[in-house]
Amino acid sequence: MNRKWMVWIVAPVLLTVLTGCPKKKPKTPPQDLNVETKTVPAPAPAPTQEVQQPPAPAPAVEDKRENPLLSQDLQVVNDELKRRGFSPDVYFDYDESNLSDDARAKLARNADLLKSQAQFLVTIEGHADERGTNEYNLALGERRANAVRDYLGSLGVTGDRLRTISYGEERPICTQHEESCWSQNRRAHMVITGRANVG
């Protein structure tokens, strides 16, 4: 009898523990609550703006024959001398630093103009095309600048007015990889870069 009585007590307790307590129903069903509900749409994804990189500018064809560091008055002097027949460039054959007859004729005209304007100092730049090593082209540019300086000196332009510098292949005025372009880069370029202290 005791065992039956125990089973009747333990069985409901076990059943309650295993199944859990029954959930209470809310006193007021949800539809009867006076709460306004509003469906909020999910925010639209922010438009992905493609950051467009501006197209890379085409490399500017830079005319390096004129020195951008020249003062405005010296630039005017260079322009005026060119108007009077001064040839800022003489050209050379491939791998040569000897002056051609055409180069000598231009330099003779330049020498006359420079002697009539004794207050101006001249820088002679030696240039080469891209073929050959940097070291070789610097040396070649130097030989070309020196050939022009020496010839102007032989025509009466005093050496203290003439300065030389070699840029080798570093300052091309034409960048195509062909002979028509290379021939423009094999040059000596003359530019008025200062005034002598006269008096």
C-alpha positions as CSV (number, residue, x, y, z in Angstrom):
1,M,0.0,0.0,0.0
2,N,2.8,2.3,0.8
3,R,4.4,1.7,-2.5
4,K,1.2,2.5,-4.5
5,W,0.9,5.7,-2.5
6,M,4.6,6.6,-3.3
7,V,4.0,6.0,-7.0
8,W,1.0,8.3,-7.0
9,I,3.1,11.1,-5.4
10,V,6.3,10.7,-7.3
11,A,4.8,10.1,-10.8
12,P,3.2,13.5,-11.0
13,V,6.3,15.3,-9.6
14,L,8.5,13.5,-12.2
15,L,6.0,14.3,-15.0
16,T,6.0,18.0,-14.0
17,V,9.8,18.1,-13.9
18,L,10.3,16.4,-17.2
19,T,7.6,18.3,-19.1
20,G,8.0,21.6,-17.3
21,C,5.4,23.9,-16.0
22,P,2.6,24.7,-18.4
23,K,2.8,28.3,-19.7
24,K,0.2,30.7,-18.6
25,K,-1.8,32.4,-21.4
26,P,-1.7,36.2,-21.3
27,K,-4.8,37.7,-19.9
28,T,-5.2,40.0,-22.9
29,P,-4.5,38.6,-26.3
30,P,-1.9,40.6,-28.3
31,Q,-4.4,41.9,-30.9
32,D,-6.4,43.5,-28.1
33,L,-3.4,45.5,-26.7
34,N,-3.6,49.2,-27.6
35,V,-0.1,49.4,-29.0
36,E,0.5,50.7,-32.5
37,T,2.9,48.7,-34.4
38,K,4.5,49.9,-37.6
39,T,6.6,47.9,-39.9
40,V,9.8,49.8,-40.5
41,P,11.4,48.8,-43.8
42,A,15.0,47.9,-43.6
43,P,17.2,50.8,-44.7
44,A,18.1,50.7,-48.3
45,P,21.8,49.9,-48.8
46,A,23.7,53.1,-49.4
47,P,24.5,53.5,-53.0
48,T,28.1,52.4,-53.6
49,Q,29.7,55.2,-55.3
50,E,32.4,54.1,-57.5
51,V,35.4,56.3,-56.9
52,Q,36.5,56.9,-60.4
53,Q,40.1,57.8,-60.6
54,P,40.7,60.5,-63.1
55,P,42.5,59.1,-66.1
56,A,46.2,59.4,-65.8
57,P,47.3,62.5,-67.8
58,A,49.2,61.8,-70.9
59,P,52.8,62.6,-70.4
60,A,53.3,66.1,-71.4
61,V,55.6,66.7,-74.3
62,E,58.0,68.9,-72.6
63,D,60.1,71.2,-74.6
64,K,63.2,71.2,-72.5
65,R,65.1,73.5,-74.8
66,E,64.2,76.5,-72.7
67,N,65.2,76.6,-69.1
68,P,62.1,77.1,-66.9
69,L,64.3,78.6,-64.2
70,L,65.2,81.6,-66.4
71,S,64.0,84.9,-65.2
72,Q,61.5,86.6,-67.3
73,D,63.9,89.2,-68.6
74,L,66.4,86.5,-69.6
75,Q,63.7,84.6,-71.4
76,V,62.9,87.8,-73.3
77,V,66.6,88.1,-74.2
78,N,66.7,84.6,-75.6
79,D,63.5,85.2,-77.6
80,E,64.9,88.4,-79.0
81,L,68.2,86.8,-80.0
82,K,66.3,84.0,-81.8
83,R,64.3,86.6,-83.6
84,R,67.6,88.1,-84.8
85,G,68.8,84.8,-86.1
86,F,70.5,83.1,-83.1
87,S,70.3,79.3,-83.4
88,P,70.0,77.8,-80.0
89,D,70.6,74.2,-81.3
90,V,73.2,72.6,-83.4
91,Y,72.9,68.9,-84.2
92,F,75.3,66.0,-84.4
93,D,75.5,62.7,-86.2
94,Y,75.2,59.5,-84.3
95,D,78.0,59.0,-81.8
96,E,79.8,62.1,-83.0
97,S,81.0,65.3,-81.4
98,N,82.5,66.8,-84.5
99,L,80.8,69.9,-85.9
100,S,79.2,69.6,-89.3
101,D,79.4,72.5,-91.8
102,D,75.8,73.4,-91.0
103,A,76.6,73.6,-87.3
104,R,79.7,75.8,-88.0
105,A,77.6,78.2,-90.1
106,K,75.0,78.5,-87.3
107,L,77.7,79.0,-84.7
108,A,79.4,81.7,-86.8
109,R,76.1,83.7,-86.8
110,N,75.7,83.0,-83.1
111,A,79.2,84.3,-82.4
112,D,78.5,87.6,-84.2
113,L,75.4,88.1,-82.2
114,L,77.1,87.2,-78.9
115,K,80.1,89.5,-79.6
116,S,77.6,92.4,-80.2
117,Q,75.9,91.6,-76.8
118,A,79.0,91.1,-74.6
119,Q,77.0,91.5,-71.4
120,F,75.4,88.1,-71.7
121,L,76.6,84.7,-70.4
122,V,75.9,81.6,-72.3
123,T,75.3,78.0,-71.1
124,I,76.0,75.3,-73.6
125,E,74.1,72.1,-72.9
126,G,75.3,68.8,-74.4
127,H,72.7,66.2,-75.2
128,A,72.6,62.7,-76.6
129,D,69.9,60.2,-77.7
130,E,68.9,57.3,-75.5
131,R,71.1,54.7,-77.1
132,G,74.2,53.8,-75.0
133,T,74.7,53.8,-71.3
134,N,74.0,56.9,-69.1
135,E,77.7,57.3,-68.4
136,Y,78.7,57.1,-72.1
137,N,76.0,59.6,-73.1
138,L,77.0,62.0,-70.4
139,A,80.6,61.9,-71.7
140,L,79.3,62.3,-75.3
141,G,77.1,65.3,-74.3
142,E,80.2,66.9,-72.6
143,R,82.3,66.4,-75.8
144,R,79.5,68.0,-77.8
145,A,79.2,71.0,-75.5
146,N,83.0,71.5,-75.4
147,A,83.1,71.4,-79.2
148,V,80.6,74.2,-79.4
149,R,82.4,76.2,-76.7
150,D,85.8,75.8,-78.4
151,Y,84.4,76.8,-81.8
152,L,82.7,79.9,-80.4
153,G,85.9,80.8,-78.6
154,S,87.9,80.5,-81.9
155,L,85.4,83.0,-83.4
156,G,86.1,85.6,-80.6
157,V,83.5,84.9,-77.9
158,T,85.6,85.0,-74.7
159,G,85.7,81.8,-72.7
160,D,84.7,83.4,-69.4
161,R,81.2,84.0,-70.9
162,L,80.7,80.3,-71.9
163,R,79.7,77.6,-69.4
164,T,79.2,73.9,-70.4
165,I,77.0,71.2,-68.9
166,S,76.1,67.7,-70.1
167,Y,72.7,66.2,-69.6
168,G,73.5,63.1,-71.7
169,E,70.2,61.4,-72.5
170,E,68.3,62.9,-69.5
171,R,66.5,65.7,-71.2
172,P,65.2,64.6,-74.6
173,I,63.0,66.9,-76.5
174,C,61.5,63.9,-78.4
175,T,60.7,60.6,-76.8
176,Q,59.8,58.3,-79.7
177,H,62.2,55.3,-80.2
178,E,63.1,56.1,-83.8
179,E,65.8,57.8,-85.8
180,S,63.7,60.9,-86.6
181,C,63.4,61.5,-82.9
182,W,66.9,60.5,-81.9
183,S,68.4,63.0,-84.4
184,Q,66.6,65.8,-82.6
185,N,68.1,64.8,-79.2
186,R,71.7,64.6,-80.5
187,R,72.4,68.3,-80.0
188,A,74.2,71.1,-78.2
189,H,71.7,73.7,-76.9
190,M,72.8,77.3,-76.2
191,V,70.8,79.5,-73.8
192,I,71.6,82.9,-72.3
193,T,71.6,82.3,-68.6
194,G,73.0,85.4,-67.0
195,R,74.7,88.8,-67.3
196,A,78.4,89.5,-66.9
197,N,79.5,92.0,-64.3
198,V,80.6,94.7,-66.8
199,G,82.4,97.8,-65.4
